[in-house]
Structure formats: C-alpha cells, structure tokens
C-alpha cells in the first residue's frame, strides 16, 4: 500500500540521517564514560547486537566505538533482512525500554541520540517489511538494495554546500562531512598549495561560511572576512584564534642573505617586528624557504 511505502521511505531517510550524524566526537564522548550511564549501555549494546557482535561487555563495546570507520560502514550497509528472528525480537524489546525514549536520551546522553534513532527506525522498518513479505510470499524489502537510490538521494539532499573553489584544500575534508559534523570541525586547516594555510584552533562551526568570499589566500596576502560587513563577532565562524603560514615570502631581490647568517637574522627580526605591528604573535620565518608563520587571536 502507498501509505506503507511512504512510511518505509521516511524510515529509510531517518536511518540515513542517523548514520550520517554519528560523529567521532559522539563516539569519543560515549566511550569516555566508565562505567557508562544506563542509557548509553542499553543503546550501544543494541547497536552492537544489530551488527552481530556477540560480546556486549562494556570493554567490548568500547573497542567497537574506538573504530569509527568500520562501525559507520557497518551501519550504512546494514541489510535488515539478514537479521535473525532472535535479533529482531531483541531489537523490539530493546527499543521498548524507557532508555530509548528520545526525551531521556537527549537529557542523559545526547551523543547516543543518532544510535537510538537508528535502532528505533530499524525496528519499525522490520515491523512493516516482515509482515508484508509474509503476505506477499516474497523476500522482504532490503534497505541496502531496494532503497539504495533513496539513501543516496537523501545524503545528497542533506549534504551542505561548501562554497569554495577547487584551489582550496581542507583538513579534515569538510566537503565529505554531514551537517552535524560541519557544526563542530576540530582544528580546521584551509590550504592553498604553494601559497599558504590557516589553521583555525579549537572547534569551528563552518555551516554559514562562504570560503569563496570569506577566505583569500594569495601569495603575500592572507585575508579572512575581507568584507567587513560579513565578519561575525569574535569567536564565531572563522573570526577566532588561528595560525597562519605563508609561503613565497622572500627577502627583496638583490639581497645577499644566502651567505650571510647575520643578515638573515636581522631580516628575521624585521619580519618579527612587522608581525607584532599587525598585532599578531610571531612564530617563525625562514629566509631560505620564504616561510612565514604567525598566530592571531582573531581576524
């Protein structure tokens, strides 16, 4: 029936959202609790059961949380029809517990919310597809096959647009991040090869940043928010503490610094003074490589 198909589509989208919003920060927070709160224990144990893990001691669950890449891959490729009847029964029993209520998870362990949403959606999906398969005498719908296009489309719709030209590189790669991950990028480095880089320290929310207009990396010039009207308050967006590294900052042509260490040091001191006049903290300068590094509290 159309209503069932619509509900399955909604559940598939919900599972996509949940798997895309399990971040490394979530996993660090979950595995840091020893012993874990009851909510965390129940939710993470249910995830492990879905993935076929037999050992559900907290030590074993922490090991699972320590391996983000395999864990996320298993979630995203989970084939619901491969779940045994025993697994489905355990899943139904688990999500019926008060520890799985959205209000309780949000209040006691918000880092576990994507896992809880994923498990509840899986349980509901199975509750629809299994009876349908029995009625129709056919194999139940498979999340990883029949709705693969739906999952891909949902990911594309939810993926934020990072506005940045191809000349810019990012570490970590924000172009591959989900909306929630973009709200808290740790130690983001924006790089232009052979020109320079900026490392924004701490956690940065880049969801509203337009890198095409908000960051300018040219030889001899690094600007963040060149248009004053677009600059947020200090501590917000990219207007925060950062380390800037500039390349190709050579001494004047005709100077003979290569064979004069004392002249090199004098020129280095000149760069230090120039840095201080810009109200930045000098870190390093090398006449031979043209590399100039300094820190700023904000832009």
TIDO-837222 format. One line per 10 residues: number of its first residue (from 1); their letters; for each residue y, x, z of N, C-alpha, C. Coordinates in nm, 3 decimals, m for minus. Atoms other than C-alpha are relative to their C-alpha. Layout:
# TIDO-837222
NUM	A	Y/X/Z/Y/X/Z/Y/X/Z  ...
//
This chain:
# TIDO-837222
1	XXXXXXXXXX	m0.120/0.083/0.000/0.000/0.000/0.000/0.125/0.087/0.000  m0.124/m0.077/0.011/0.356/0.108/m0.071/0.052/0.042/0.136  m0.054/m0.033/m0.132/0.451/0.093/0.295/m0.073/0.119/0.061  0.076/m0.114/m0.051/0.171/0.333/0.386/0.043/0.129/m0.071  m0.041/m0.118/0.076/0.271/0.571/0.108/0.136/0.049/0.046  m0.132/m0.039/m0.048/0.629/0.566/0.227/m0.009/0.068/0.136  0.015/m0.061/m0.132/0.519/0.642/0.580/m0.063/0.138/m0.010  0.062/m0.131/0.020/0.298/0.928/0.460/0.103/0.100/m0.053  m0.104/m0.088/0.051/0.590/1.071/0.265/0.092/0.044/0.114  m0.089/m0.032/m0.112/0.809/1.052/0.576/m0.067/0.097/0.096
11	XXXXXXXXXX	0.072/m0.089/m0.091/0.541/1.218/0.788/m0.014/0.140/m0.060  0.010/m0.130/0.065/0.492/1.495/0.531/0.132/0.075/0.011  m0.132/m0.062/m0.014/0.867/1.561/0.535/0.022/0.048/0.143  m0.016/m0.037/m0.140/0.857/1.568/0.914/m0.079/0.126/0.032  0.080/m0.121/m0.023/0.578/1.826/0.912/0.066/0.122/m0.066  m0.073/m0.110/0.066/0.775/2.036/0.663/0.115/0.045/0.089  m0.113/m0.034/m0.088/1.081/2.017/0.889/m0.048/0.078/0.121  0.049/m0.064/m0.122/0.878/2.111/1.195/m0.047/0.143/m0.026  0.051/m0.134/0.027/0.701/2.408/1.037/0.112/0.095/m0.041  m0.112/m0.085/0.040/1.027/2.536/0.888/0.092/0.032/0.116
21	XXXXXXXXXX	m0.091/m0.022/m0.113/1.201/2.515/1.225/m0.066/0.069/0.118  0.061/m0.088/m0.101/0.955/2.725/1.424/0.056/0.140/m0.026  m0.067/m0.128/0.022/1.170/3.037/1.458/m0.060/0.107/0.093  0.046/m0.110/m0.085/1.093/3.379/1.603/0.062/m0.010/0.137  m0.064/0.017/m0.131/1.342/3.302/1.876/m0.077/m0.103/0.084  0.082/0.100/m0.069/1.142/2.990/1.965/m0.124/0.065/0.059  0.127/m0.060/m0.041/0.822/3.194/1.981/0.021/0.099/0.114  m0.028/m0.095/m0.110/0.979/3.465/2.200/0.021/m0.075/0.130  m0.029/0.077/m0.120/1.104/3.203/2.442/m0.129/m0.061/0.058  0.123/0.064/m0.046/0.767/3.027/2.458/m0.094/0.100/0.066
31	XXXXXXXXXX	0.096/m0.095/m0.055/0.560/3.338/2.518/0.054/0.078/0.119  m0.057/m0.075/m0.112/0.803/3.479/2.778/m0.032/m0.064/0.135  0.028/0.071/m0.125/0.702/3.217/3.035/m0.140/0.030/0.050  0.131/m0.029/m0.060/0.422/3.338/3.262/0.007/m0.027/0.151  0.076/0.097/0.080/0.283/3.110/3.380/0.094/m0.097/m0.071  m0.086/0.090/0.076/0.416/2.859/3.127/0.017/m0.135/0.069  m0.013/0.139/m0.047/0.556/2.516/3.218/m0.111/m0.085/m0.060  0.107/0.088/0.046/0.307/2.235/3.177/0.024/m0.047/m0.144  m0.031/0.047/0.135/0.486/2.107/2.866/m0.036/0.105/m0.104  0.028/m0.109/0.094/0.461/2.446/2.693/m0.150/0.020/m0.015
41	XXXXXXXXXX	0.145/m0.021/0.004/0.094/2.488/2.785/m0.068/m0.107/m0.085  0.065/0.110/0.070/m0.005/2.145/2.653/0.031/0.004/m0.149  m0.039/0.003/0.141/0.192/2.166/2.328/m0.058/0.119/m0.077  0.050/m0.119/0.070/0.096/2.524/2.236/m0.153/m0.004/m0.009  0.146/0.012/0.001/m0.268/2.459/2.329/m0.044/m0.097/m0.111  0.035/0.096/0.105/m0.271/2.159/2.092/0.017/0.062/m0.138  m0.019/m0.070/0.127/m0.130/2.369/1.809/m0.117/0.093/m0.027  0.112/m0.093/0.016/m0.398/2.632/1.866/m0.128/m0.074/m0.036  0.118/0.080/0.030/m0.666/2.362/1.864/0.001/m0.047/m0.145  m0.011/0.043/0.139/m0.537/2.229/1.531/m0.034/0.111/m0.097
51	XXXXXXXXXX	0.023/m0.114/0.087/m0.559/2.577/1.384/m0.139/0.059/0.018  0.139/m0.042/m0.016/m0.919/2.614/1.502/m0.022/0.112/0.099  0.017/m0.106/m0.100/m0.858/2.860/1.786/m0.081/m0.053/0.117  0.090/0.045/m0.107/m1.135/2.831/2.044/0.052/0.035/0.138  m0.048/m0.048/m0.130/m0.980/3.034/2.326/0.140/m0.053/0.023  m0.131/0.057/m0.027/m0.694/2.836/2.474/0.054/0.043/0.136  m0.063/m0.056/m0.119/m0.624/3.050/2.779/0.141/0.043/m0.037  m0.138/m0.036/0.031/m0.257/3.140/2.811/0.009/0.139/m0.062  m0.001/m0.134/0.060/m0.333/3.504/2.731/m0.028/m0.007/m0.150  0.033/0.015/0.142/m0.491/3.398/2.401/0.112/m0.071/m0.076
61	XXXXXXXXXX	m0.110/0.071/0.065/m0.208/3.156/2.325/0.121/0.092/m0.020  m0.110/m0.095/0.015/0.049/3.430/2.386/m0.027/0.095/m0.116  0.033/m0.088/0.114/m0.134/3.653/2.138/0.027/m0.071/m0.131  m0.029/0.078/0.121/m0.108/3.373/1.881/0.151/m0.003/m0.026  m0.145/0.007/0.014/0.267/3.345/1.948/0.062/0.134/m0.035  m0.048/m0.134/0.030/0.304/3.721/1.908/m0.013/0.035/m0.149  0.023/m0.025/0.143/0.203/3.695/1.540/0.063/m0.113/m0.082  m0.071/0.111/0.066/0.470/3.472/1.380/m0.044/m0.026/m0.143  0.029/0.022/0.143/0.383/3.530/1.015/m0.133/m0.073/m0.023  0.126/0.074/0.019/0.013/3.431/1.032/0.004/m0.141/0.057
71	XXXXXXXXXX	m0.008/0.132/m0.063/0.092/3.143/1.266/0.073/m0.099/m0.090  m0.077/0.090/0.086/0.357/2.994/1.038/m0.073/m0.030/m0.130  0.076/0.022/0.122/0.139/3.042/0.732/m0.111/m0.101/0.022  0.107/0.096/m0.031/m0.146/2.854/0.901/0.056/m0.142/0.013  m0.061/0.132/m0.015/0.087/2.568/0.993/0.034/m0.060/m0.136  m0.049/0.050/0.128/0.227/2.541/0.642/m0.111/m0.030/m0.099  0.111/0.024/0.093/m0.112/2.543/0.473/m0.112/m0.080/0.065  0.102/0.076/m0.071/m0.299/2.329/0.723/m0.051/m0.116/m0.085  0.064/0.110/0.073/m0.545/2.095/0.550/m0.051/m0.100/0.102  0.036/0.099/m0.101/m0.564/1.784/0.764/m0.142/m0.055/m0.016
81	XXXXXXXXXX	0.137/0.049/0.012/m0.893/1.659/0.612/m0.104/0.098/0.052  0.097/m0.097/m0.050/m1.056/1.980/0.731/m0.018/m0.012/0.151  0.015/0.019/m0.145/m1.003/1.871/1.091/m0.127/m0.080/0.029  0.122/0.072/m0.038/m1.326/1.764/1.255/0.037/m0.126/0.077  m0.026/0.122/m0.079/m1.361/1.429/1.426/0.036/0.036/0.143  m0.030/m0.044/m0.138/m1.359/1.614/1.757/0.145/0.049/0.009  m0.139/m0.048/m0.001/m1.029/1.786/1.668/0.097/m0.117/m0.007  m0.089/0.115/0.012/m0.874/1.457/1.564/0.005/m0.080/0.130  0.004/0.072/m0.127/m0.987/1.294/1.886/0.082/0.073/0.106  m0.077/m0.081/m0.096/m0.842/1.580/2.092/0.149/m0.008/m0.031
91	XXXXXXXXXX	m0.140/0.010/0.039/m0.519/1.557/1.893/0.059/m0.132/0.046  m0.049/0.131/m0.043/m0.484/1.183/1.958/0.020/m0.004/0.151  m0.009/0.000/m0.146/m0.549/1.236/2.328/0.118/0.085/0.047  m0.107/m0.092/m0.041/m0.304/1.527/2.348/0.138/m0.063/m0.020  m0.134/0.051/0.028/m0.007/1.357/2.180/0.031/m0.126/0.080  m0.022/0.117/m0.084/m0.056/1.052/2.402/0.046/0.039/0.140  m0.041/m0.046/m0.133/0.021/1.264/2.709/0.153/m0.002/0.013  m0.146/0.003/m0.021/0.369/1.239/2.865/0.067/0.132/m0.036  m0.059/m0.131/0.035/0.419/1.612/2.797/0.046/0.005/m0.146  m0.036/0.000/0.141/0.451/1.525/2.427/0.119/m0.091/m0.031
101	XXXXXXXXXX	m0.115/0.086/0.028/0.739/1.279/2.467/0.119/0.087/m0.040  m0.112/m0.080/0.052/1.044/1.401/2.275/0.103/0.029/0.108  m0.099/m0.018/m0.106/1.274/1.349/2.575/m0.043/0.110/0.096  0.047/m0.100/m0.097/1.056/1.558/2.803/m0.001/0.141/m0.061  0.002/m0.131/0.065/1.008/1.839/2.552/0.141/0.055/m0.013  m0.139/m0.044/0.014/1.383/1.853/2.482/0.057/0.047/0.133  m0.056/m0.031/m0.132/1.460/1.861/2.853/m0.063/0.124/0.062  0.071/m0.105/m0.072/1.195/2.107/2.971/m0.033/0.123/m0.085  0.039/m0.114/0.086/1.106/2.325/2.671/0.044/m0.026/m0.143  m0.048/0.031/0.135/1.328/2.272/2.366/m0.056/0.093/m0.108
111	XXXXXXXXXX	0.059/m0.092/0.099/1.173/2.577/2.197/m0.133/m0.052/m0.053  0.129/0.056/0.041/0.846/2.380/2.178/0.015/m0.126/m0.085  m0.019/0.128/0.069/1.003/2.079/2.003/m0.058/0.000/m0.142  0.060/0.005/0.134/0.907/2.177/1.643/m0.153/m0.012/0.004  0.146/0.010/m0.014/0.544/2.224/1.756/m0.039/m0.142/0.038  0.033/0.135/m0.046/0.545/1.888/1.935/0.016/m0.101/m0.113  m0.024/0.090/0.114/0.693/1.709/1.632/m0.111/0.016/m0.103  0.106/m0.026/0.098/0.437/1.875/1.405/m0.130/m0.067/0.042  0.126/0.058/m0.048/0.143/1.765/1.621/0.001/m0.152/m0.005  m0.007/0.147/0.003/0.264/1.407/1.654/m0.008/m0.051/m0.143
121	XXXXXXXXXX	0.003/0.041/0.141/0.321/1.384/1.278/m0.141/0.015/m0.058  0.138/m0.019/0.046/m0.026/1.525/1.210/m0.090/m0.112/0.049  0.084/0.105/m0.057/m0.184/1.272/1.442/0.023/m0.132/m0.071  m0.031/0.126/0.068/m0.005/0.980/1.280/m0.049/0.003/m0.143  0.045/m0.014/0.139/m0.084/1.112/0.930/m0.150/m0.026/m0.009  0.146/0.019/m0.001/m0.455/1.128/1.013/m0.037/m0.145/0.030  0.031/0.139/m0.037/m0.447/0.780/1.168/0.017/m0.094/m0.119  m0.019/0.083/0.121/m0.330/0.643/0.830/m0.101/0.036/m0.107  0.082/m0.042/0.114/m0.532/0.851/0.586/m0.149/m0.019/0.024  0.144/0.013/m0.025/m0.871/0.835/0.757/m0.049/m0.143/m0.021
131	XXXXXXXXXX	0.043/0.138/0.029/m0.897/0.453/0.765/0.014/m0.035/m0.148  m0.016/0.027/0.142/m0.763/0.443/0.408/m0.118/0.056/m0.078  0.113/m0.062/0.070/m1.036/0.682/0.296/m0.127/m0.082/0.021  0.119/0.081/m0.027/m1.299/0.465/0.465/0.003/m0.131/m0.079  m0.012/0.125/0.075/m1.162/0.151/0.298/m0.027/0.021/m0.148  0.008/m0.025/0.143/m1.144/0.310/m0.045/m0.124/0.079/m0.040  0.120/m0.077/0.029/m1.460/0.516/m0.014/0.028/0.129/m0.072  m0.038/m0.125/0.065/m1.280/0.831/m0.120/0.047/0.100/0.105  m0.048/m0.103/m0.092/m1.166/1.156/0.031/0.142/m0.032/0.044  m0.135/0.026/m0.048/m0.856/1.126/0.247/0.101/0.088/m0.071
141	XXXXXXXXXX	m0.105/m0.080/0.060/m0.526/1.249/0.115/0.011/0.134/0.071  m0.009/m0.135/m0.056/m0.481/1.622/0.165/0.145/0.045/m0.003  m0.139/m0.040/m0.011/m0.147/1.741/0.287/0.031/0.118/m0.090  m0.029/m0.122/0.076/m0.178/2.076/0.113/m0.018/m0.019/m0.149  0.019/0.022/0.143/m0.274/1.923/m0.224/0.085/m0.117/m0.049  m0.062/0.118/0.057/m0.161/1.568/m0.285/0.150/m0.007/0.027  m0.143/0.005/m0.031/0.179/1.618/m0.122/0.064/0.138/m0.008  m0.057/m0.135/0.012/0.236/1.981/m0.217/0.137/m0.005/m0.064  m0.131/0.012/0.066/0.518/1.881/m0.451/0.104/m0.056/0.095  m0.091/0.058/m0.098/0.670/1.670/m0.177/0.047/0.105/0.099
151	XXXXXXXXXX	m0.037/m0.103/m0.096/0.661/1.960/0.067/0.099/0.098/m0.062  m0.090/m0.094/0.065/0.825/2.193/m0.185/0.139/m0.062/m0.019  m0.129/0.067/0.021/1.094/1.940/m0.269/0.076/m0.015/0.130  m0.065/0.015/m0.130/1.161/1.878/0.099/0.060/0.132/0.045  m0.053/m0.131/m0.038/1.202/2.250/0.161/0.127/0.032/m0.079  m0.117/m0.030/0.082/1.444/2.280/m0.130/0.119/m0.083/0.043  m0.111/0.083/m0.043/1.649/1.987/m0.007/0.058/0.048/0.132  m0.047/m0.041/m0.132/1.669/2.126/0.346/0.054/0.142/0.001  m0.047/m0.139/0.001/1.739/2.485/0.243/0.150/0.003/m0.023  m0.145/m0.007/0.016/2.108/2.558/0.294/0.036/0.091/m0.116
161	XXXXXXXXXX	m0.046/m0.083/0.111/2.304/2.708/0.008/0.077/0.118/0.056  m0.072/m0.120/m0.039/2.403/3.065/0.084/0.087/0.040/m0.117  m0.092/m0.031/0.107/2.711/3.123/m0.123/0.033/0.148/0.005  m0.021/m0.144/0.005/2.701/3.491/m0.208/m0.046/0.052/m0.135  0.037/m0.059/0.127/2.699/3.690/m0.528/m0.122/0.090/0.014  0.121/m0.081/0.001/2.397/3.892/m0.628/0.026/0.143/0.047  m0.031/m0.137/m0.041/2.580/4.214/m0.536/m0.017/0.020/0.150  0.015/m0.011/m0.144/2.539/4.138/m0.166/m0.147/m0.012/0.040  0.134/0.006/m0.056/2.219/4.202/0.028/0.013/m0.031/0.150  m0.004/0.042/m0.138/2.130/4.070/0.372/m0.125/0.047/0.075
171	XXXXXXXXXX	0.113/m0.034/m0.087/1.914/4.194/0.657/0.029/m0.053/0.140  0.113/0.062/0.070/1.746/3.983/0.777/0.047/m0.084/m0.118  m0.033/0.069/0.124/1.732/3.793/0.448/0.032/m0.147/0.028  m0.039/0.138/m0.034/1.931/3.477/0.520/m0.027/m0.097/m0.114  0.029/0.090/0.112/1.855/3.341/0.174/m0.135/m0.068/0.016  0.133/0.057/m0.022/1.500/3.272/0.296/m0.010/m0.079/0.129  0.005/0.062/m0.133/1.598/3.112/0.627/0.020/m0.151/m0.007  m0.019/0.144/m0.014/1.585/2.750/0.735/0.136/m0.025/0.064  m0.129/0.039/m0.059/1.890/2.559/0.859/0.010/0.046/0.145  m0.006/m0.036/m0.141/1.800/2.620/1.223/0.007/0.151/0.018
181	XXXXXXXXXX	m0.005/m0.146/m0.010/1.742/2.992/1.167/0.138/0.053/m0.034  m0.134/m0.043/0.037/2.082/3.025/1.000/0.101/m0.024/0.112  m0.093/0.027/m0.110/2.242/2.886/1.314/m0.003/0.111/0.106  0.008/m0.108/m0.098/2.135/3.196/1.510/m0.064/0.124/m0.057  0.053/m0.121/0.063/2.089/3.511/1.300/0.034/0.121/0.088  m0.020/m0.114/m0.089/2.043/3.821/1.512/0.029/0.128/m0.080  m0.037/m0.130/0.059/2.213/4.150/1.414/0.001/m0.006/m0.153  m0.009/0.016/0.145/2.303/4.036/1.064/0.074/0.116/m0.063  m0.066/m0.104/0.078/2.383/4.316/0.820/0.023/m0.051/m0.142  m0.037/0.033/0.138/2.569/4.242/0.496/0.026/0.132/m0.071
191	XXXXXXXXXX	m0.002/m0.130/0.066/2.530/4.527/0.249/0.035/m0.014/m0.148  m0.019/m0.017/0.143/2.666/4.623/m0.090/m0.038/0.144/m0.032  0.054/m0.133/0.026/2.474/4.918/m0.230/0.109/0.095/m0.048  m0.093/m0.108/0.036/2.677/5.242/m0.258/0.144/m0.031/0.033  m0.137/0.037/m0.036/2.983/5.061/m0.121/0.018/m0.003/0.151  m0.012/0.006/m0.144/2.929/4.976/0.244/m0.080/m0.114/0.060  0.073/0.106/m0.069/2.787/4.743/0.504/0.076/m0.041/0.125  m0.054/0.051/m0.126/2.886/4.531/0.802/m0.116/m0.056/0.080  0.101/0.056/m0.089/2.654/4.465/1.094/0.070/m0.082/0.106  m0.060/0.091/m0.097/2.757/4.162/1.299/m0.091/m0.007/0.122
201	XXXXXXXXXX	0.086/m0.016/m0.118/2.630/4.217/1.652/m0.022/m0.133/0.073  0.037/0.120/m0.072/2.454/3.957/1.862/m0.053/m0.106/m0.094  0.051/0.115/0.077/2.367/3.612/1.731/0.116/m0.064/m0.075  m0.107/0.053/0.085/2.571/3.472/1.441/m0.044/m0.128/m0.069  0.024/0.125/0.073/2.588/3.118/1.303/0.068/0.014/m0.136  m0.058/m0.022/0.133/2.634/3.158/0.926/m0.005/m0.124/m0.088  0.018/0.120/0.081/2.584/2.799/0.816/0.126/m0.040/m0.077  m0.124/0.040/0.067/2.951/2.750/0.728/0.069/0.116/m0.071  m0.062/m0.118/0.060/3.016/3.099/0.589/m0.017/m0.003/m0.152  0.006/m0.017/0.145/3.102/3.138/0.221/0.016/0.149/m0.026
211	XXXXXXXXXX	m0.007/m0.145/0.016/3.015/3.501/0.157/0.073/0.042/m0.127  m0.075/m0.031/0.122/3.174/3.484/m0.188/0.147/0.023/0.030  m0.143/m0.009/m0.029/3.518/3.439/m0.034/0.030/0.060/0.135  m0.028/m0.043/m0.138/3.481/3.536/0.333/m0.029/0.147/0.024  0.032/m0.142/m0.016/3.346/3.890/0.285/0.032/0.073/m0.130  m0.032/m0.081/0.118/3.489/4.151/0.049/m0.038/0.145/0.029  0.046/m0.138/m0.012/3.309/4.483/0.016/0.027/0.071/m0.132  m0.035/m0.080/0.116/3.472/4.720/m0.230/0.011/0.145/0.045  m0.015/m0.141/m0.035/3.498/5.099/m0.246/0.136/0.019/0.067  m0.124/m0.025/m0.076/3.754/5.192/0.019/0.058/m0.124/0.065
221	XXXXXXXXXX	m0.056/0.123/m0.055/3.802/4.831/0.131/m0.110/m0.092/0.052  0.091/0.097/m0.060/3.613/4.604/0.369/0.085/m0.106/0.067  m0.078/0.110/m0.056/3.766/4.265/0.446/m0.093/m0.114/0.038  0.070/0.121/m0.044/3.627/3.972/0.645/0.106/m0.106/0.024  m0.099/0.107/0.001/3.813/3.644/0.605/0.135/0.051/m0.052  m0.127/m0.048/0.057/4.079/3.788/0.371/0.106/m0.110/m0.008  m0.093/0.113/m0.002/4.232/3.440/0.356/0.016/m0.048/0.143  m0.022/0.029/m0.143/4.385/3.387/0.699/m0.031/m0.145/0.035  0.023/0.141/m0.029/4.354/3.011/0.669/m0.144/m0.036/0.023  0.143/0.031/m0.016/3.974/3.029/0.662/m0.061/0.069/0.121
231	XXXXXXXXXX	0.055/m0.077/m0.112/3.937/3.256/0.967/m0.019/m0.089/0.123  0.024/0.078/m0.122/3.771/3.085/1.268/0.050/0.075/0.123  m0.042/m0.065/m0.126/3.851/3.162/1.631/m0.088/0.121/0.028  0.076/m0.120/m0.036/3.739/3.495/1.776/m0.133/m0.040/0.063  0.132/0.029/m0.052/3.366/3.493/1.847/m0.077/m0.102/m0.082  0.066/0.100/0.083/3.292/3.224/1.588/m0.022/0.054/m0.141  0.031/m0.046/0.135/3.132/3.277/1.247/m0.011/0.151/m0.005  0.003/m0.146/0.016/3.188/3.634/1.131/0.116/0.069/0.072  m0.115/m0.059/m0.069/3.503/3.686/1.338/m0.043/0.047/0.139  0.064/m0.045/m0.123/3.322/3.887/1.602/m0.021/0.151/m0.004
241	XXXXXXXXXX	0.026/m0.144/m0.008/3.216/4.235/1.712/m0.094/0.042/m0.113  0.080/m0.047/0.113/3.078/4.436/1.422/0.017/0.151/m0.017  m0.007/m0.142/0.039/3.005/4.787/1.299/0.012/0.005/m0.152  m0.026/m0.012/0.143/3.145/4.875/0.957/m0.035/0.140/m0.046  0.032/m0.129/0.061/3.005/5.154/0.741/0.051/m0.003/m0.144  m0.056/m0.008/0.134/3.197/5.255/0.429/m0.046/0.129/m0.067  0.042/m0.116/0.078/3.070/5.489/0.157/0.109/0.038/m0.101  m0.092/m0.050/0.102/3.259/5.697/m0.101/0.143/0.015/0.053  m0.132/m0.026/m0.059/3.546/5.765/0.139/0.024/0.152/m0.002  m0.009/m0.145/0.019/3.614/6.113/0.003/0.136/0.054/0.040
251	XXXXXXXXXX	m0.129/m0.066/m0.020/3.887/6.360/0.100/0.077/0.003/m0.131  m0.080/m0.003/0.123/4.176/6.390/m0.151/m0.056/0.101/m0.100  0.045/m0.093/0.104/4.087/6.551/m0.481/0.080/0.130/0.008  m0.064/m0.130/m0.003/4.164/6.921/m0.493/m0.011/0.070/0.134  0.015/m0.064/m0.131/4.099/6.980/m0.122/m0.129/0.082/0.000  0.115/m0.090/m0.003/3.861/7.263/m0.048/m0.064/m0.004/0.138  0.058/0.017/m0.133/3.681/7.123/0.257/m0.145/0.045/0.006  0.143/m0.029/0.001/3.328/7.204/0.148/m0.032/0.133/0.067  0.028/m0.134/m0.053/3.359/7.568/0.252/0.085/0.033/0.121  m0.090/m0.024/m0.113/3.593/7.523/0.548/m0.031/m0.098/0.113
261	XXXXXXXXXX	0.037/0.089/m0.110/3.436/7.372/0.863/0.120/m0.044/0.084  m0.116/0.037/m0.081/3.768/7.380/1.049/0.084/m0.106/m0.071  m0.074/0.101/0.076/3.941/7.189/0.771/m0.074/m0.133/0.001  0.080/0.123/m0.008/3.656/6.938/0.775/0.026/m0.072/0.132  m0.022/0.061/m0.131/3.708/6.882/1.147/0.140/m0.058/0.010  m0.137/0.052/m0.002/4.084/6.841/1.100/0.009/m0.132/m0.076  m0.004/0.123/0.079/4.028/6.581/0.831/m0.075/m0.111/0.073  0.074/0.098/m0.080/3.773/6.408/1.053/0.089/m0.058/0.109  m0.093/0.047/m0.102/4.036/6.390/1.328/0.105/m0.094/m0.060  m0.096/0.087/0.067/4.277/6.239/1.077/m0.059/m0.140/m0.021
271	XXXXXXXXXX	0.068/0.129/0.018/4.024/5.968/0.998/m0.014/m0.071/0.135  0.011/0.060/m0.135/3.972/5.913/1.373/0.131/m0.068/0.038  m0.131/0.056/m0.034/4.345/5.860/1.423/0.030/m0.124/m0.085  m0.020/0.115/0.088/4.360/5.626/1.122/m0.079/m0.120/0.051  0.085/0.108/m0.053/4.075/5.425/1.273/0.064/m0.063/0.123  m0.061/0.051/m0.123/4.250/5.395/1.608/0.125/m0.083/m0.029  m0.119/0.076/0.037/4.571/5.276/1.440/m0.037/m0.139/m0.049  0.048/0.130/0.045/4.366/4.995/1.292/m0.062/m0.080/0.114  0.055/0.064/m0.120/4.266/4.902/1.649/m0.151/m0.016/m0.008  0.146/m0.004/0.007/3.906/4.993/1.578/m0.049/0.123/0.077
281	XXXXXXXXXX	0.060/m0.112/m0.072/3.667/5.232/1.752/m0.071/0.092/m0.098  0.059/m0.097/0.090/3.581/5.545/1.559/m0.143/0.033/0.044  0.139/m0.037/m0.028/3.206/5.618/1.535/m0.034/0.132/m0.067  0.037/m0.123/0.069/3.166/5.885/1.268/0.069/0.006/m0.135  m0.046/m0.023/0.136/3.298/6.038/0.948/m0.059/0.132/m0.048  0.060/m0.120/0.057/3.134/6.292/0.718/0.067/0.030/m0.134  m0.069/m0.039/0.124/3.344/6.475/0.455/m0.098/0.022/m0.115  0.095/m0.038/0.105/3.033/6.583/0.267/m0.068/m0.120/m0.064  0.066/0.120/0.055/2.881/6.236/0.224/0.098/m0.114/m0.028  m0.099/0.106/0.019/3.201/6.027/0.230/m0.029/m0.124/0.080
291	XXXXXXXXX	0.038/0.115/m0.083/3.054/5.801/0.500/0.094/m0.011/0.121  m0.092/0.028/m0.112/3.298/5.645/0.750/m0.053/m0.121/0.074  0.056/0.110/m0.081/3.170/5.429/1.036/0.092/m0.026/0.119  m0.083/0.038/m0.115/3.369/5.237/1.296/m0.039/m0.139/0.048  0.030/0.131/m0.060/3.342/4.931/1.525/0.129/m0.078/0.020  m0.112/0.089/m0.029/3.573/4.634/1.564/m0.046/m0.108/0.097  0.032/0.110/m0.093/3.587/4.367/1.833/0.002/m0.135/m0.071  m0.008/0.121/0.082/3.679/4.103/1.576/0.080/0.036/m0.124  m0.070/m0.027/0.126/3.843/4.070/1.233/0.130/m0.079/m0.006
//
